[in-house]
Amino acid sequence: MNKIKKLISGLFLLLKKPSLINLLLDSEYRWETYLKKQHKNINQLPTVDIRNLIEATSSLNHFTFLGGGSLPTDIILLKSLANQIPNCRYFEIGTWRGESVINVSETAKECYTLNLSKEEILAEGLSDKYADLHGILSKGKENITHLFGNTLTYNFGKLNTKFDLIFVDGNHSYEFVKNDTKKVFEHLVHENSIVVWHDYAAHPEKIRYDVLAGILDGLPKGFQEKLYSVSNSLCAIYYPKGLRNTMLEFPINPNKIFEIQTKIKPI
Ligand SMILES: C[S@@+](CC[C@H](N)C(=O)[O-])C[C@H]1O[C@@H](n2cnc3c(N)ncnc32)[C@H](O)[C@@H]1O
């Protein structure tokens, strides 16, 4: 199809369904252009080799390989970081099935996970079944506290406490990532806290520019120096002590192999 024909059929579709404009406004091109203008042409964060952050041997005891979750390496990253912090206090935005928090609860002392309430999920037009699956893996574990609310309005200040490790894994659109990042740094961090964001990348070789823009715009001034992406994962990390890093060249030439064993058990 030539360009004019494409333009006409695009305009026709837009007239029929005006909400399609959101696809354009949220396109990769839009956010790439935004980062060029607002953040000095940044198109990736410096990357830290995951081997500098996780233990040489790690395992996960709860992994569903279902939708809306993480890569095994994302959760191993969180579990390992929690293991390296004595009596780690973990806070998470975005519970979903509870896959990340149940794994981290094996190495952290105390875990808090915040999600939209059932009423808020239903109000978004999502199904009863979807709402009820929230926390299916994490409910009832003694060191996990489930909190309910929308991060846009939630009163983080009332928690009146700081956390050692924070995972931002709620709504991944720009406004929410920016809001969640801002609130985390305003209310939840102390000087040694580590913050991890999920979905910085759609896959380990494809950065999500909307999420990167949200992180950069929500982060307080001066913190960007210690902000990295983590190799072989979908995560970005704020690591206050600083880490050795490098810029990635795509496509990536693999420099390590992970050995994986699986064991299937009923829930
Ligand atoms: C990607 S999932 C989280 C995955 C989870 N960490 C795991 O490992 O299974 C995102 C979750 O964030 C929740 N969420 C989305 N927007 C939110 C908001 N504004 N405030 C609180 N929770 C939100 C959704 O209901 C969903 O359960």
The ligand as a MOL file (V3000), in Angstrom:
LIG
                    3D

  0  0  0     0  0            999 V3000
M  V30 BEGIN CTAB
M  V30 COUNTS 27 29 0 0 0
M  V30 BEGIN ATOM
M  V30 1 C 2.5460 -6.6100 36.0750 0
M  V30 2 S 1.4060 -6.9090 37.3280 0 CHG=1
M  V30 3 C 2.4300 -7.2720 38.7140 0
M  V30 4 C 3.1230 -8.6000 38.6300 0
M  V30 5 C 3.6180 -9.1190 39.9640 0
M  V30 6 N 4.6520 -8.2760 40.5250 0
M  V30 7 C 4.0790 -10.5490 39.8090 0
M  V30 8 O 5.2570 -10.8320 39.8830 0
M  V30 9 O 3.2470 -11.4360 39.6230 0 CHG=-1
M  V30 10 C 0.8000 -5.3160 37.6800 0
M  V30 11 C -0.2050 -5.2210 38.8070 0
M  V30 12 O -0.3050 -3.8520 39.1830 0
M  V30 13 C -1.6370 -3.5590 39.5330 0
M  V30 14 N -1.8350 -2.1100 39.3250 0
M  V30 15 C -1.9890 -1.4670 38.1430 0
M  V30 16 N -2.1190 -0.1460 38.3500 0
M  V30 17 C -2.0440 0.0550 39.6800 0
M  V30 18 C -2.1200 1.2160 40.4970 0
M  V30 19 N -2.2970 2.4300 39.9830 0
M  V30 20 N -1.9950 1.0650 41.8340 0
M  V30 21 C -1.8310 -0.1690 42.3770 0
M  V30 22 N -1.7430 -1.3030 41.6390 0
M  V30 23 C -1.8450 -1.1990 40.3140 0
M  V30 24 C -2.4960 -4.4280 38.6270 0
M  V30 25 O -3.7530 -4.6700 39.2250 0
M  V30 26 C -1.6250 -5.6940 38.4860 0
M  V30 27 O -2.0170 -6.6620 39.4150 0
M  V30 END ATOM
M  V30 BEGIN BOND
M  V30 1 1 1 2
M  V30 2 1 2 3
M  V30 3 1 2 10
M  V30 4 1 3 4
M  V30 5 1 4 5
M  V30 6 1 5 6
M  V30 7 1 5 7
M  V30 8 2 7 8
M  V30 9 1 7 9
M  V30 10 1 10 11
M  V30 11 1 11 12
M  V30 12 1 11 26
M  V30 13 1 12 13
M  V30 14 1 13 14
M  V30 15 1 13 24
M  V30 16 1 14 15
M  V30 17 1 14 23
M  V30 18 2 15 16
M  V30 19 1 16 17
M  V30 20 1 17 18
M  V30 21 2 17 23
M  V30 22 1 18 19
M  V30 23 2 18 20
M  V30 24 1 20 21
M  V30 25 2 21 22
M  V30 26 1 22 23
M  V30 27 1 24 25
M  V30 28 1 24 26
M  V30 29 1 26 27
M  V30 END BOND
M  V30 END CTAB
M  END
